[in-house]
Amino acid sequence: MTSSNYFNEYKGRSILITGGLGFIGSNLAHRLIQIGDVEVTIIDGLLPGQGGNRFNIHNIEDRVRLLIADINSDYVVNHLVGGVDYIFNLASSVSHLDSMLYPHQDLQSNCAAQLTLLEACRHSNPQVKIIYTSTRQVYGRPVYLPLDERHPLSPPDINGINKLTAEYYHLLYHRVYGIRTACLRLTNTYGPRQLLHHNRQGFIPWFIRQAIDGEAIELFGEGKQRRDMNFVDDVVDALLLAGASKDAEGEIFNLGGSEIISVSEFAQKLISLTERGQVHNIPFPPENQPIDIGNVYSSYQKIESMLGWQPQTSIHKGLSDTINFYQKNRAHYWK
């Protein structure tokens, strides 16, 4: 399926984005508005520290319908899902560390809220197509690399367990009730509109902020852990492909990067691009050590072979574009 074909699939359609004021959701909303003739509704609870930011849609706000509400509310969700053609289900808690500190909060966001949405769809809109975003954290410490969809599942934290459970909910509702669902397991995603004001949602955005500010980038150990990553535009492509393809229904797909880079190399690349900052090696904090999984990167062979997706954006270009965005819009992300 070519880009123009899957873009055309969304013309004249109604789309709901849960968590749409967040990082990936807002970038998806911008892409859908660019496609044109798409009715976009965003729901976001704007929970503190989760990444929702009204500025993320400031230049398209008059072209989307926005509702500030919790998707764990039966009343709200039942009134939203009727008549919607696609739901891109991005609302969740994503902090692995926070899930260990506040496990019941993570359970509500990543399990109870997902059941509320799926039940609303079962009763009010069983024809809807739902794309759910999960995480490669569900695999835990790798037995082999790259991770593929057949790799054993052993989540290392509460967040990973709850995200895996939510995957199972979506696939169960597909098998039992015929709701068209697909799940994408994301790797490290980065780009414009990402939360930067704390370091509990992955190392990439925090390192970007530290480099722009000329601060010391702190590497746990020596930063030898190897990672892959995806620029957010490539993730949006994957979401749209999965939504437009019948072959994706009932399936789980890994995303992954074409470049494998150590955390230390990533930090040095940021320092080179910003011409600021420096690296400091520090011991692993005791709260992070138990949930660190070492080297980890994913195979995207399945989604490439079935849907034709592969990452298009190099780390160099993606980081350059990301840094430029934050330098221009600093006031809206340094909070």
ABEGO torsion letter per residue (X at the ends): XBAAAAAAAABGBBBBBBGAABAAAAAAAAAAAAAEGBBBBBBBAGBBGAGBBAAAAAAAAAABBBBBBBAABAAAAAAAABGBABBBBABBBABAAAAAABAAAAAAAAAAAAAAAAAAAAAABAABBBBBBBBAAAAEBBABOBBBAABBBBBABAAAAAAAAAAAAAAAAAAAAGBBBBBBBBBBBBEBGBBAABAAAEAAAAAAAAAAAGBBBBBBEAGABBBBBBBAAAAAAAAAAAAABAAABGBBBBBBBABBBBAAAAAAAAAAAAGBEBBBBBBBBAAAAAABAEBBBBBAAAAAAAAGBBBABBAAAAAAAAAAAAAAAAAAABX
